[in-house]
Amino acid sequence: MVEKYCEPGATLLDLGAQPFIISCALKRMGYNVMVIDVEPEPYLSIAGSCGVDVVKCDLERDESKVADADCAVFTEVLEHLHYY
């Protein structure tokens, strides 16, 4: 689905992405991947091993401060957000 909507080389924002397996796969597919996650520390070595940039941020409480991205994915986060 990402390939359908985002061109290779595009900047892709992966929100709530730990353990960063999908983030690394997207990076290998040719995307510039930036990850936002509430608690990335346990998995930073995975993100680092594939060159994925990680920003620590609570999506429900903090401003993300991400200025520019072409696409965004929420593959590991929706079930964790508060239902309000």
Buried (B, 14 or more C-beta within 10 A) or exposed (E): EBEEEBEEEBBBBBBBBBBBBBBBEBBEEBBBBBBBBBEBEEBBEBBEEBEBBBBEBEBEEEEBEBEEBBBBBBBBBEEEEEEE
